Amino acid sequence: MIENGILGLMGIGGALGLSALGTGLGVGAAGQSVVGAWKRAYMQNKPANFMLLAFTGFPLSQTFYGLILMNTIVASLQALSPGAVMGIGVFGGMAIGVSAWFQGVIGAGAADAYAETGKGFTNYVLVLGVIESVALLVMVFLMTTIGSLAV
C-alpha cells in the first residue's frame, strides 16, 4: 500500500500528530488560565463565567486541519515522492501545531483579561482568528501544492 516507506509514514503521521501536539499544548495553556480565572471567581463568591471555556476550545480546530492535510496526502500518496510526503506532512504539521499552541497562549491571555473585565470578548476572538488563519493558510497552500505535484 505505501510505496513511500518510512519517509511516507513519517509524513503521514507528522501531519496529524504534530498538529494534535500543538492542539494539546494550546488547550493546556488556555485551560490553565481558565481554571485560574474560575478559581478567582469562586474565591470572591462570584459565578464562574462559562464563556471562558470558548478560549480553551479554540486550538481544537487545528487537529482537524492536520487530519484534512493527512487525508489529502494519503489520497495522493502514489503520485508523491517520499521526500515530498515527509516534507509536506512534517513541516505542515509543525506549522499547524505551532499555530494551535500559540492560539492557546493567546487564549490564556484573553481568558484572563475577559475574566477580570467582562469586556472585549469579540476583540479577543478576532485576535484568535488571526492566528487561526495561519493554520488554514498552511493547510490550503499545502493541499494546492499536493494537487500540483500529483498531476
URNOR-V858567 format. One record per residue. N is the residue number from 1. RES is the residue in three letters. PHI is phi as a letter, one per 20 degrees, with the letter a starting at -180 (* if undefined). OMEGA is omega in whole degrees, -180 to 180 (* if undefined). BURIAL is # if it has 16 or more other ideal C-beta (glycine too) atoms within 10 Angstrom, else .. Layout:
# URNOR-V858567
N&RES&PHI&OMEGA&BURIAL ; N&RES&PHI&OMEGA&BURIAL
This chain:
# URNOR-V858567
1&MET&*&-177&. ; 2&ILE&d&179&. ; 3&GLU&e&-179&. ; 4&ASN&e&176&# ; 5&GLY&m&-174&. ; 6&ILE&f&179&. ; 7&LEU&f&178&# ; 8&GLY&f&179&# ; 9&LEU&f&178&. ; 10&MET&f&178&# ; 11&GLY&f&179&# ; 12&ILE&f&180&# ; 13&GLY&f&-179&. ; 14&GLY&f&-179&# ; 15&ALA&g&-179&# ; 16&LEU&e&-174&# ; 17&GLY&f&-179&# ; 18&LEU&f&174&# ; 19&SER&f&-180&# ; 20&ALA&f&176&# ; 21&LEU&f&177&# ; 22&GLY&f&177&# ; 23&THR&f&179&# ; 24&GLY&f&178&# ; 25&LEU&f&-180&# ; 26&GLY&f&178&# ; 27&VAL&f&178&# ; 28&GLY&f&-180&. ; 29&ALA&f&-179&# ; 30&ALA&f&-178&# ; 31&GLY&f&178&# ; 32&GLN&f&-180&. ; 33&SER&f&180&# ; 34&VAL&f&179&# ; 35&VAL&f&177&. ; 36&GLY&f&178&. ; 37&ALA&f&178&# ; 38&TRP&f&178&# ; 39&LYS&f&179&. ; 40&ARG&f&179&. ; 41&ALA&f&-180&. ; 42&TYR&f&180&. ; 43&MET&f&179&. ; 44&GLN&e&-178&. ; 45&ASN&l&176&. ; 46&LYS&d&177&. ; 47&PRO&f&176&. ; 48&ALA&f&-178&# ; 49&ASN&f&-178&# ; 50&PHE&f&-180&. ; 51&MET&g&180&. ; 52&LEU&f&180&# ; 53&LEU&g&179&. ; 54&ALA&g&-179&# ; 55&PHE&f&178&# ; 56&THR&f&-174&# ; 57&GLY&e&-176&. ; 58&PHE&g&-177&# ; 59&PRO&f&-178&# ; 60&LEU&f&-176&# ; 61&SER&f&-178&# ; 62&GLN&f&174&# ; 63&THR&f&177&# ; 64&PHE&f&177&# ; 65&TYR&f&176&# ; 66&GLY&f&178&# ; 67&LEU&f&179&. ; 68&ILE&f&178&# ; 69&LEU&f&179&# ; 70&MET&g&-180&# ; 71&ASN&f&177&. ; 72&THR&f&177&# ; 73&ILE&f&-178&# ; 74&VAL&f&-179&# ; 75&ALA&f&-178&. ; 76&SER&d&-172&# ; 77&LEU&g&-176&# ; 78&GLN&f&-177&. ; 79&ALA&e&-176&. ; 80&LEU&d&176&# ; 81&SER&f&179&. ; 82&PRO&g&179&# ; 83&GLY&f&178&. ; 84&ALA&f&180&# ; 85&VAL&f&-179&# ; 86&MET&f&-178&# ; 87&GLY&f&-180&# ; 88&ILE&f&-177&# ; 89&GLY&f&-176&# ; 90&VAL&f&-178&# ; 91&PHE&f&175&# ; 92&GLY&f&178&# ; 93&GLY&f&178&# ; 94&MET&f&-179&# ; 95&ALA&f&179&# ; 96&ILE&f&180&# ; 97&GLY&f&178&# ; 98&VAL&f&176&# ; 99&SER&f&179&# ; 100&ALA&f&-179&# ; 101&TRP&g&-178&# ; 102&PHE&f&172&# ; 103&GLN&f&176&# ; 104&GLY&f&177&# ; 105&VAL&f&177&# ; 106&ILE&f&178&# ; 107&GLY&f&177&# ; 108&ALA&f&178&# ; 109&GLY&f&179&. ; 110&ALA&f&180&# ; 111&ALA&f&179&# ; 112&ASP&f&-179&# ; 113&ALA&f&-179&# ; 114&TYR&f&179&# ; 115&ALA&f&-178&# ; 116&GLU&f&-172&. ; 117&THR&d&-174&. ; 118&GLY&m&-177&. ; 119&LYS&c&171&. ; 120&GLY&n&-176&. ; 121&PHE&g&-178&# ; 122&THR&f&178&. ; 123&ASN&f&-179&. ; 124&TYR&f&179&# ; 125&VAL&f&178&# ; 126&LEU&f&178&. ; 127&VAL&f&177&. ; 128&LEU&f&178&# ; 129&GLY&f&179&. ; 130&VAL&f&180&. ; 131&ILE&f&175&# ; 132&GLU&f&-178&# ; 133&SER&f&175&. ; 134&VAL&f&179&# ; 135&ALA&f&179&# ; 136&LEU&f&-180&. ; 137&LEU&f&177&. ; 138&VAL&g&-179&# ; 139&MET&g&-176&# ; 140&VAL&f&-179&. ; 141&PHE&f&178&. ; 142&LEU&f&176&# ; 143&MET&f&176&# ; 144&THR&f&178&. ; 145&THR&f&178&# ; 146&ILE&g&179&# ; 147&GLY&f&179&. ; 148&SER&f&-179&. ; 149&LEU&f&-175&. ; 150&ALA&e&-179&. ; 151&VAL&f&*&.
